[in-house]
C-alpha cells in the first residue's frame, strides 16, 4: 500500500499551514487591541517558523532534483 500523499502535497500543505499560522500570530499581536483568546503567541510563531523552514527545505530539495537531472 502506497502512502496517499506525495512530496508535492507535503510541500503545499506546509506552505498553507505556515501562512495560516503566521497570519494568526500577527492578528493576535497587541497592536490590534485586546483579544479574548488565550494563546501563547511566542509558541505559535515558533511553530510557524519551523513549518516555514520545512517548506523551504522541500523547495530546496526540489530545486536540487531539477538541477541534478539536467
BELTAKA-V282057 format. One record per residue. N is the residue number from 1. RES is the residue in one letter. PSI is psi in radians with two decimals (* if undefined). NEAR is the number of other ideal C-beta (glycine too) atoms within 10 Angstrom. Layout:
BEGIN
((N	RES	PSI	NEAR) (N	RES	PSI	NEAR))
END
This chain:
BEGIN
((1	X	2.30	3) (2	X	2.55	5) (3	X	2.28	7) (4	X	-0.27	6) (5	X	2.35	10) (6	X	-3.08	10) (7	X	-0.69	11) (8	X	-0.73	10) (9	X	-0.71	11) (10	X	-0.73	14) (11	X	-0.78	18) (12	X	-0.73	14) (13	X	-0.78	15) (14	X	-0.62	20) (15	X	-0.79	17) (16	X	-0.80	12) (17	X	-0.67	16) (18	X	-0.78	20) (19	X	-0.77	14) (20	X	-0.78	12) (21	X	-0.70	19) (22	X	-0.69	17) (23	X	-0.73	11) (24	X	-0.73	15) (25	X	-0.56	19) (26	X	-0.65	13) (27	X	-0.43	12) (28	X	0.09	15) (29	X	2.55	10) (30	X	-0.24	8) (31	X	-0.35	6) (32	X	0.21	9) (33	X	-3.12	6) (34	X	2.36	6) (35	X	2.60	11) (36	X	0.16	4) (37	X	2.28	9) (38	X	1.54	5) (39	X	2.36	11) (40	X	1.84	10) (41	X	-0.61	15) (42	X	-0.80	9) (43	X	-0.64	10) (44	X	-0.75	15) (45	X	-0.65	16) (46	X	-0.76	13) (47	X	-0.71	16) (48	X	-0.71	20) (49	X	-0.64	14) (50	X	-0.78	13) (51	X	-0.61	20) (52	X	-0.71	17) (53	X	-0.62	12) (54	X	-0.75	17) (55	X	-0.80	20) (56	X	-0.57	14) (57	X	-0.72	12) (58	X	-0.66	18) (59	X	-0.74	13) (60	X	-0.68	10) (61	X	-0.71	12) (62	X	-0.67	13) (63	X	-0.71	10) (64	X	-0.75	10) (65	X	-0.72	11) (66	X	-0.73	9) (67	X	-0.73	8) (68	X	-0.40	7) (69	X	-0.31	6) (70	X	*	5))
END
